[in-house]
Amino acid sequence: MSHLDSADWQGRLLSAGSGYLSVLGPSLDAADPEGRVTPRSRLHGAALGQLAVLTYEALGGRKHAEQVGACAAALSLLAKIDDEIIDRRDFHGGMRERRRAVRARTEAFLAPSLASLGSGLAATAEPRCAYAASVGRRLAQIAESRVRLHHVLSVIAEGWRTQIDAVVTLSSHPGEVSLAEVAGVTRRISGAWFLMVALIGALPDDVSRPLTEDEEEAIQDWGFHIQRADALADLQKDVDDGLISTFAGRILWEREPSRYLPACRARDAAALYQMTAQHRVDEACLRGGEPIASLGARLRGLGQVHAMLTWVHGYHLGRYLDHPLCRRRGDDPAFRAVRNPEHDLTRSPATP
């Protein structure tokens, strides 16, 4: 896995996430006064700042790594603040709501934070808008080129549109969405998120070049693999939140239409994991898309970016396999090649 093994990645990301949170913590507390983003989720979101740093270093950057990482961590955490609202059942209403109404509600909620980020000025008095505006100012401060900054902002806007599409699609009745539709939005969820973070590494004045179109597309293609693994890891949480048409959930409904929805309504996690193992839905979530080795070849000009994304993929699969109700074994040949045995970022006493 490139120059760092699994334990090295764990240590690097844990240390980086903790460091970014020590800087961003007060502003994050103000933006999330109810504490919806859990300490574990904060750590994971902040640690993603390292993706921008790896991109920056691969492009020859040296002077601004600290600012790049903090800015990327701040952007990642902003997305989590919004997600913790719009993904909740009491926001989107689940299957009982009309898709058009869910879309309008989600668009209206996300618009102020996106406007604040783009302008650097809070669009409303909401704490999250003040935080979004501060992220926008960070982006403007490290950007050497208006063209590159505009490109990052356009990718961020696409990421916010993906959040809207995701809530509408994943909260729908499985019979109202095709597997292809779910697969498409699944790729975009992680793909857009990782890309907008990575692109921050191409903003400062000491980088040698921007990302190529193919490198950007390869990061998006990584989203196909990572978000499917995440759908397995968060199966119980997503069902509890009324997001029953995730990639894993949509396949479960296809396999067991008479059992899946009753299990969701009852929040019967044991039944969900039993069905997942019985029908090998977990293996289906690992198949398809561009082979990971091929993605590595396309990203070889970005140093350790591919290695970090590989680790993240294994981390999410490990979360699924470690769930107390999971019926599958981590040493199963179907999972051994992609699972990282040392994947838990929460075990260190340094975790905030």
N, C-alpha and C positions, 0 to 999 in steps of 0.2 A: 504494500500500500504506500508506495513512494518512500519518502525519507522517514516518516514517523509511523510507529506501529500503533495499535489500538490504545494502549495505555498512555502513549505520548499524546495522542489526539485528545483523550479525555482530560489529561492534565493541562494541556495548552488551552483548551476551550473553557474549562472550569476557571482557570486563572484569569483569562481574558474577560469572561463574562462578569466575574466578581469585580475586576478592575473597572470595567465600564459602569457597573451599577454603583460603585462608590462615587462616581462623578455624576451619574444621571439620576441617582436615587431620589434626591429631594424634589426634582422637577417631575419625576415619574409619580411620586407620592401625591403631588398636587394635582396631576392630571388624572389620577385614578384614586380619588379619595375613598372610595368604597372598597378598595383592595381587591377588585375582581380578578386582576392578573396575579396569580399566585406567585409566591417566591420562586418556586420551581420554574414556572413559565417565564418569569422575569429573567431568571438566569439563562434559560435556553435562548430567549430572544436576544438578550445582550450578547451572548457568546457568538451569535451569528455575525457580529461585527468583524470577526476574524476572516470571514469570506472576502470582505472588501479589502482587508489588509493583505491577504494572500494575492488577490488580483493586483493590487497596487504594487507590491514587491515584484511580482512577475513581469510587470510592465516597466520595471526599472526605477520605481519610486523609492525614495529613502527618507526624505525630510519630514514627511507629514503623516507617518503611519499612525501616530496616536490620534490625530484629528480625524483621519479617515475612519479608523475603527470606532471611535466614539460617535461619529455622525451616523455610520451604518447601524450601530447598535440602537441609537435613538430612533431611527426610522423603523427598524424591526419592531421595537417596542410600541411605537405608535400604532402599527398595524394590529398588534395584539390587544391594545386598549379597545380599539373599535370592534375587533372580532369577539371579545368577551361580551359585548352587548348584542351584536346582530346574530350571533350563533345561538342565542338562548331561546328556548321554547316560548317564553313569555314575550319575546320581541316579535318573532316571525309567525308564531301561532301554529306551526306544524301543518299537517295535512288538511286541517279544517279551513285554512285560509286560501283565498284565491291567489293564484300566482301573480296576477297583475297588482293586487294590493300589497303583497309582500315586496315586490320590486319597487313600487312607489315609496313605501315606507323605508326601505333600506337605502334607496337613492337619497331621500331627504335627510336621513341620519348621517350618511357619509359625506354629503356635499360640503358642510362647513369645515370639516377637518382637512379635506383635500384643498379647498380654497385657501385655508390658512397656511397650509404647507407651501402652496404655490406662490403666495404673495409675501410670506414672512410676517403677515399681520393677522391677528386673531379675527376670524370672521364673526364670532359671537363671543359672549362672555363665558362660555363653557370652559372649564379647565382644560379639557382635551384640545380645544382650539388654540389656547395659549401655548400648549406643548407642541402642537403641530407647527405653529408659526416659528417656534424656536428651532425646530428641525429644518424648516425651510431656510432660515438664516444660516444655519450651519452649512447647508449645501451650498448656498451662495458664497460663503466665505472661502470654501476650499476649491471652488470651481475656477479653473484657469480659462475656460472657454465657455462663452454663452451658448455655443452650439451644443457642446457636450452636456451642459446643464439642462438645456431644453430637452435633450434626448432623455436624460434621466427622469425629468419631470413627466415626460410623455409616457415612459414605462411605468412610473408610479401611478399615473392616472389609469393606465390599463390594468394595473394591479387592483386599484379600487373598483374598477368596473367588474373585474373578476370576482371580487368579494360579493358584489351584488348578485352576479350570475350564480355563484356558488350557493348562497343562501336560498335563492329561489329554487334552484334545481334540487339541492340536497334535502330540502324540507318538503318536497312534493311527494305525493303518493307514487310509489315505484311504477305503477301502471301508467303514469302520466309522462314518464321520461324514459327514453331509450338508453340502453347500456352505452351506446356510442356517445350520446349527449353527456352522460355522466362521466365517461372516460375523458372526453374533451375538457370539461371544466375541471376535472381532477388534475390533469396535466398542467393546466393553467394556474391552479391555486399555488402549488409550490414553485412552478416554473417562473411565474411573474415575481414572486416574492424573492427567490434567490437571485434572479437577474437584477432587480432594482437595487439589491444590496451590493452585488458584485460590481455594478457599474459605478458606484461611488468611488471605487478604487481607481477608476480611469479619469477622475476629475482634476486632481492637482496638476501643477505646472511642471513637475519633474518626471512625468511619465512619458514613455517613448512613443506611445500610440494609443488609439482607442481600441476597444474590443472589435474584432471582426464580426460580420453578420453571422458567420457560421459558429463562432464561439458563443455568441448570444443565443443562437438557436439550440446549440448543444446544452447550454445551461437550462433552457426551457425544457428540452427533452429529458433532462435529469428529473424534472418535476413529475414526469410520468411515473417514474419508479418510486421516488420518495413519497409522493402523496398517496400512492396505493399502499405502501407499507404503513404510512401514518393512519390510513383508514382502518387497517387491521388493529393497530395499537390503540386507537381511540374508539373502537367499536362500541363498547359499553357507554362511554361518555357521549358519543354522538347520538346514540339511541335515546339516552336520557334527555338530551337536548332537543329531541324531535327531528334530528337530521338522519332520517332513515334510508335515504337514497344515496348514501355514499357508494363508492365503487364496490366495497365489500357487501354493503347492505343490499344494493340492487341485485347482485348475483345471488345472495341468499333468498331474496324474494322470488327470483326466477326458479331457483331449485326447490323451494318449499313455500309456495304461495299461500297455502292454507295454514302454515305454522308461523311464518315470519312476522306478519303484522300483529297477530295476537301476542306473540312474545314481546314485540316492541311496546304494545299498549300496556302489557303487564310489567314491562322493564325486567323481563326474565333473562338476565345475563347468562345464566347457566345454559339455558336452551339455545341462546345465540351462539355461544362458543361450541356447544355440542354440534350444532348444524354446520358451523364453519369447518370443524374437523371432519365431520362425516362426508361432506361434499367437497372437501379439499379446496374450499374457497380461498384459503390462504395461499395455496400454491398458484391458483388462478391469478391472484393479485401480483405475483412475482413474474408472471409470464408476459410476453409481448413487449412492444416498444423496441427502440434501438438497443442492441446489446451494450452492456456497460463497458466492455472493452473497447468498443467502437467509439463510445463517448469519450473515453480516455484519450484515444488517438486525436480526436477533434480538439481536445482541450490541452494538448501537450504544450502549447505556447503560453499557458497560464499557470505554470509551475505546479503548486500543490492544490490548486482549486479542485481538480478531479478527485484527489485523494481525500480531501475533506468531505466532499459530497458523498463519496463511497462510505465513509465512516458514518455520516448522518443517516444514510439508508440502512446500514446495519444496526444503528442505534434504535431506529423505529421498529425494525423487525424484532430486535431484542426485547423491546417494551411489550410487544404482543406475546412473544414466547414466554415471558416472565409473568404474564397476568395469571393470577391464582386460578382462574377458571379455564385457562387455555389447555386444550387436550393434546397439543402437539409437543414434541421434544426438540430442544435446540440442536441436538446432535443428529437429527434426521437429515439425510443427504439433501433433501429439498431445500433446507435452510442453512446448512453448514457453510456453504460457500459465501453467503452474504451476511451472515450474522457476526457481530462483534461481541465476543464474550465479556468484554469490559466496557459496558456501554452506559452505565448509570452515572449521570452527572450530579446526582444528588447525594452521593455517599460521603463526600468529603465534609469534614467539620467546618471547612471554610465557606460552605454554601450559605448565602445570605438568607 
